[in-house]
Amino acid sequence: MPVAPARVGGSRALLRLVAKLVLIFGCAVGVVLGLCALLVRRVREHDAALGLATSKLDTLSVRSLSSLQELQRSHETFLHVFAVHFPLALTCFTCVYVLKQVENHTFAIPGSALLNVFAGAILPLSLAFPLACALTAFGASCCFLLSKNLASEEIVLSLSERVLPGKLHTLRHKIEDARERGQLPFLLLFLRVFPFTPNWFLNMASPWLQVPLRLFAPSVALGLLPYNFITVHAGAMLSSLRSTSDLLDPRTMGFLVLLAVGMLIPALLKKKANVKSTAGQEPAIDLAPDNRKKMD
C-alpha cells in the first residue's frame, strides 16, 4: 500500500506549487496595477492642465486590450497616453507584456498576439520589433526559472503525463541525442520555429532536461522572430485588420515557412559537414588492422 502516501505527497506538493504561483502572480499584478494607476493619474493631470472638460482616458475600459476591435476603437487614446508620458507608458506596457507572457506559458493560455499588434500600432517598428523579441525571451525565461526553482522533477513528470502523455520522454531522447552530437542549440531553435511541442511545455520541462538558460533564452528570441515580426508589423496596418486570423493569411504563412527554413539552413549545413567528416574518418579506422598485418 505505498502508492497512496506517494499520491498524497504528490498532491500536497502540487498544491504548494499552485499556492506559490498564486502568491507570485498576485504580487506581480499588484505592481502592474500600481504603475497603471500612476500613469492614469499623470495623464488625467495633463488633460486637466490643458483645460479639457473630459480626459481622453474616459473612453478606455478594461476590455480595451481584449480584442482587435476594442484595440482599434481605443487606438487614438493609447497614442495620446504614450505622447503624454512615454517612459511610464512604456514601462507599464513592458510589465503587462511580461506578465501576460508568463501567464500564457505557465497556464497554457492562448498567446499574446494582440500585445504585439498593440506594440506595432503604437510604437515605431524599429523599437516595437526588438522590444517584442526581448520581452518574449524574458517572459519565457521567467517561466523557465519558475519551473526550476518552484517545481520538482516529479511534478513536471506528473503534469506532462496527464496533459501530453509520452511527450516528455520523447523530448528527453531528442535533447540527449542532440547534445551528444553537439547540435543542441539547433534543436532548441527548431522546436521554437516549428512549434510541434507547445511553448508552455518547453518552458516547463527544459530546466529538468538539463537545458541551460544561456541556450534556452536565445533559442526563444531567435525562434520566435518570424511570429513576432508578422504580428508587430500587422500593428502598422491596424485599421485594415478585421480579425486576428488576418494576421496569418496564406501569403503570410508562406513567408513564415520560408523565413523559418532560412533560419535552419546553418543547422543543416553543420549536420552535413559532420556526416562528411565522420565518413572520412571511417576508412582510416577500417584499414588500420590491415596495415598492422603487413608490418608483421
C-alpha positions in Angstrom: 0.0 0.0 0.0 2.8 2.5 -0.6 1.1 4.1 -3.6 -1.5 6.1 -1.6 1.1 8.0 0.5 3.1 8.8 -2.6 0.0 10.2 -4.3 -0.9 12.2 -1.2 2.6 13.6 -1.1 2.5 14.5 -4.8 -0.9 16.2 -4.4 0.4 18.3 -1.5 3.5 19.3 -3.4 1.3 20.3 -6.4 -0.9 22.4 -4.0 2.1 24.1 -2.6 3.3 24.9 -6.1 0.0 26.4 -7.0 -0.1 28.5 -3.8 3.4 29.8 -4.5 2.4 30.7 -8.1 -0.8 32.5 -7.0 1.2 34.5 -4.5 3.9 35.5 -7.0 1.3 36.4 -9.6 -0.7 38.3 -7.1 2.3 40.4 -6.1 3.2 41.0 -9.8 -0.4 42.0 -10.7 -0.3 44.4 -7.7 2.8 46.1 -9.0 1.4 46.4 -12.5 -1.9 47.8 -11.3 0.0 50.4 -9.2 2.1 51.5 -12.2 -1.0 51.7 -14.4 -2.9 53.7 -11.8 0.1 56.2 -11.6 0.1 56.5 -15.4 -3.7 57.2 -15.4 -3.3 59.9 -12.8 -0.5 61.6 -14.7 -2.5 61.6 -17.9 -5.6 63.0 -16.2 -3.5 65.7 -14.6 -2.1 66.6 -18.0 -5.5 66.7 -19.6 -6.8 68.9 -16.7 -3.9 71.3 -17.1 -4.9 71.7 -20.8 -8.4 72.7 -19.6 -10.1 69.7 -21.2 -13.6 69.1 -19.8 -13.2 65.3 -20.0 -10.0 63.3 -20.2 -9.4 61.1 -23.3 -8.9 58.2 -20.8 -12.7 58.2 -20.3 -13.0 56.2 -23.5 -10.8 53.4 -22.2 -12.1 50.4 -20.4 -10.8 47.1 -19.0 -11.7 45.5 -22.4 -9.6 47.8 -24.4 -7.0 45.1 -25.0 -9.4 42.2 -25.0 -10.0 42.0 -28.8 -8.8 43.5 -32.1 -12.0 45.6 -32.4 -11.5 47.1 -28.9 -7.9 47.9 -29.7 -8.9 49.6 -33.0 -11.5 51.7 -31.1 -9.0 52.8 -28.4 -6.0 53.3 -30.8 -6.1 57.1 -30.7 -6.4 57.2 -26.9 -3.4 54.9 -26.4 -1.4 57.2 -28.8 -2.4 60.1 -26.6 -1.2 58.3 -23.4 2.2 57.5 -24.9 2.6 61.0 -26.2 1.8 62.5 -22.7 4.2 60.2 -20.6 6.2 57.9 -22.9 8.7 56.5 -20.3 6.0 55.5 -17.8 3.6 54.2 -20.5 6.4 52.1 -22.0 7.2 50.7 -18.5 3.6 49.8 -18.0 3.4 48.1 -21.4 6.6 46.2 -20.7 5.3 44.9 -17.3 1.9 43.9 -18.8 3.6 42.1 -21.7 5.9 40.1 -19.4 3.1 39.3 -17.0 1.0 38.1 -19.9 3.8 36.1 -21.3 4.4 34.3 -18.0 0.7 33.7 -17.7 0.4 32.3 -21.2 3.4 30.0 -20.9 2.7 28.9 -17.3 -1.0 28.2 -17.5 -1.2 27.3 -21.3 -3.5 30.3 -22.0 -3.5 31.3 -25.7 -0.8 33.7 -26.8 -0.5 37.4 -26.7 -0.6 38.3 -30.4 -2.7 41.3 -29.6 0.1 42.8 -27.5 2.4 42.5 -30.4 -0.2 44.2 -32.6 -0.5 46.9 -30.0 3.2 47.5 -30.0 3.3 47.8 -33.7 0.4 50.2 -33.7 1.7 52.5 -31.0 5.5 52.3 -31.4 7.8 52.6 -34.4 8.7 49.3 -35.9 12.4 49.9 -35.2 11.5 49.9 -31.5 8.4 47.6 -31.3 10.0 44.6 -33.1 13.2 44.2 -31.0 11.2 45.0 -27.8 8.7 42.2 -28.6 11.5 39.8 -29.2 13.3 40.7 -26.0 10.2 40.6 -23.9 9.2 37.2 -25.4 12.5 35.8 -24.4 12.4 37.4 -21.0 8.9 36.1 -20.3 9.8 32.6 -21.3 13.0 32.7 -19.2 10.8 33.7 -16.2 8.7 30.6 -16.8 12.0 28.6 -17.0 13.2 29.9 -13.7 9.8 29.4 -12.0 9.8 25.8 -13.0 13.4 25.3 -11.9 13.0 27.0 -8.5 9.4 26.2 -7.5 8.6 22.9 -9.2 10.2 19.5 -9.0 11.0 16.7 -11.5 8.2 14.6 -10.1 5.6 17.4 -10.5 6.8 18.1 -14.1 6.7 14.4 -15.0 3.2 14.0 -13.4 1.8 17.0 -15.2 3.3 16.1 -18.6 2.0 12.6 -18.4 -1.5 13.9 -17.7 -1.6 16.6 -20.4 0.8 15.2 -23.0 1.4 11.5 -22.4 4.8 10.3 -23.6 5.9 13.8 -24.7 8.5 14.3 -22.0 10.2 11.0 -22.7 10.4 11.8 -26.5 11.7 15.3 -25.8 14.3 14.0 -23.4 15.6 11.5 -26.0 15.8 14.2 -28.7 17.7 16.6 -26.4 20.1 14.0 -25.2 20.8 12.9 -28.8 21.3 16.5 -30.0 23.6 17.2 -27.0 25.8 14.2 -27.9 26.1 15.4 -31.5 26.8 19.0 -30.5 23.6 20.2 -32.1 21.5 21.2 -29.0 21.3 24.9 -30.0 19.9 24.0 -33.4 17.3 21.6 -31.9 16.1 24.2 -29.5 15.8 26.7 -32.3 13.9 24.1 -34.4 11.4 23.4 -31.6 10.6 27.1 -31.5 10.4 27.8 -35.2 8.2 24.7 -35.8 6.1 24.5 -32.6 5.1 20.9 -32.8 5.7 20.9 -29.0 3.7 23.6 -27.1 5.8 26.6 -25.9 4.5 26.3 -22.4 5.6 22.7 -22.2 9.1 23.5 -23.4 9.4 26.3 -20.8 8.3 24.0 -18.0 10.3 20.9 -19.0 13.6 22.5 -20.1 15.2 23.0 -16.7 14.6 19.3 -15.9 16.1 18.2 -19.2 19.4 19.9 -18.4 18.9 22.7 -20.9 21.0 25.7 -19.8 19.4 29.1 -19.7 22.2 30.5 -21.8 20.9 28.4 -24.7 17.2 28.5 -23.8 16.8 32.3 -23.9 18.5 32.9 -27.3 16.5 30.0 -28.8 13.2 31.7 -27.8 14.3 35.1 -29.1 15.5 33.7 -32.4 13.0 31.0 -32.9 10.0 33.4 -32.5 11.5 36.1 -34.7 9.1 35.3 -37.6 6.0 35.3 -35.5 6.9 38.5 -33.7 7.8 40.3 -36.9 4.5 39.4 -38.6 2.3 40.3 -35.6 4.2 43.5 -34.8 4.2 44.6 -38.5 0.5 44.0 -38.6 0.1 46.7 -36.0 1.1 49.3 -38.6 -2.0 48.2 -40.6 -4.3 48.1 -37.6 -7.2 49.9 -39.4 -7.3 47.3 -42.2 -7.4 44.2 -39.9 -10.8 42.6 -39.4 -9.8 39.8 -37.0 -6.7 38.1 -35.6 -7.0 35.4 -38.3 -6.0 38.0 -40.9 -2.5 38.0 -39.3 -1.8 34.5 -40.7 -3.3 34.5 -44.2 -1.8 32.1 -46.8 0.7 34.7 -48.0 2.0 35.4 -44.5 2.2 31.7 -43.7 4.3 31.1 -46.8 6.6 33.9 -45.8 6.9 32.4 -42.3 7.8 29.0 -43.7 10.5 30.4 -46.0 11.9 32.5 -43.1 11.9 29.5 -40.8 13.7 27.3 -43.3 16.2 30.0 -43.9 17.0 30.2 -40.2 17.6 26.4 -40.1 20.0 26.3 -43.1 23.1 26.7 -40.8 22.0 23.7 -38.8 21.5 21.6 -41.9 24.9 22.6 -43.3 26.6 21.8 -40.0 24.9 18.4 -39.9 26.0 17.7 -43.4 29.6 18.7 -42.6 29.6 16.4 -39.5 28.4 13.5 -41.7 31.2 14.1 -44.2 33.9 14.3 -41.5 32.6 11.1 -39.9 32.6 9.3 -43.2 36.1 10.5 -43.9 37.4 9.0 -40.7 35.9 5.6 -41.1 38.2 4.2 -43.9 41.3 5.1 -41.8 39.8 3.1 -38.9 39.0 0.1 -41.1 42.4 0.0 -42.7 44.4 0.1 -39.5 44.3 -3.7 -38.9 45.4 -4.4 -42.4 48.4 -2.1 -42.0 49.4 -3.9 -38.8 49.2 -7.3 -40.6 51.5 -6.1 -43.4 54.0 -4.8 -40.9 54.0 -8.2 -39.1 
